[in-house]
């Protein structure tokens, strides 16, 4: 059974650019959530996708968007990058839209905006 | 709104010392409570959970009891090991319409010295 895989592991972008982060969910999981973890802070919920539709969203602007594909993998897109977007982005998958107990987290993508 | 407050770190202990990491919460509704651990360079791992008042979650020698009267979920371990060095996050989710997301505290860095 494979876990959650995120790519790339590290990324450097320039302010104003766009970035796409990718997540392969654990086998058998149909729900993916994305979290932003700024340095020294706890993770903040961005949004969740369940069966290819957005299932809930945190307090993030529309330039943060996502997709979930038929194989349940997911992308997080951020447009017009700002310096404050520098953070560790975590993906978590589970087997049910509202089952928090079975969440598996990936190791994250470290995004640096310069 | 929902929030989690953890004791500020870092916490430095000697091997075999007793560990307590305090966590208190505010929630609109009836929360489930979690402790997650993040080892260096890795994603979050669920350490333990409790879903109702007076429940005790336990795993790998760690324990935490859901105290509704004090809105607390303090993490304890009787004898820490060097391998317990990590960042510990307290988190909650609220049952009902928005229980798809976790609200995290800022995390507490624990360092255990031999």
HADDOCK unambig.tbl for C-alpha pairs under 7 A between the chains (distance, minus, plus):
assign (segid A and resid 40 and name CA) (segid B and resid 106 and name CA) 6.85 0.50 0.50
assign (segid A and resid 41 and name CA) (segid B and resid 106 and name CA) 4.50 0.50 0.50
assign (segid A and resid 41 and name CA) (segid B and resid 107 and name CA) 6.63 0.50 0.50
assign (segid A and resid 42 and name CA) (segid B and resid 104 and name CA) 5.44 0.50 0.50
assign (segid A and resid 42 and name CA) (segid B and resid 105 and name CA) 5.41 0.50 0.50
assign (segid A and resid 42 and name CA) (segid B and resid 106 and name CA) 4.13 0.50 0.50
assign (segid A and resid 42 and name CA) (segid B and resid 107 and name CA) 5.81 0.50 0.50
assign (segid A and resid 43 and name CA) (segid B and resid 104 and name CA) 6.16 0.50 0.50
assign (segid A and resid 45 and name CA) (segid B and resid 101 and name CA) 6.56 0.50 0.50
assign (segid A and resid 45 and name CA) (segid B and resid 102 and name CA) 6.98 0.50 0.50
assign (segid A and resid 97 and name CA) (segid B and resid 100 and name CA) 6.80 0.50 0.50
assign (segid A and resid 98 and name CA) (segid B and resid 99 and name CA) 6.35 0.50 0.50
assign (segid A and resid 98 and name CA) (segid B and resid 100 and name CA) 4.88 0.50 0.50
assign (segid A and resid 100 and name CA) (segid B and resid 100 and name CA) 6.57 0.50 0.50
assign (segid A and resid 105 and name CA) (segid B and resid 43 and name CA) 5.55 0.50 0.50
assign (segid A and resid 105 and name CA) (segid B and resid 44 and name CA) 5.59 0.50 0.50
assign (segid A and resid 105 and name CA) (segid B and resid 45 and name CA) 6.87 0.50 0.50
assign (segid A and resid 106 and name CA) (segid B and resid 43 and name CA) 5.12 0.50 0.50
assign (segid A and resid 107 and name CA) (segid B and resid 41 and name CA) 6.89 0.50 0.50
assign (segid A and resid 107 and name CA) (segid B and resid 42 and name CA) 4.61 0.50 0.50
assign (segid A and resid 107 and name CA) (segid B and resid 43 and name CA) 3.82 0.50 0.50
assign (segid A and resid 108 and name CA) (segid B and resid 43 and name CA) 6.27 0.50 0.50
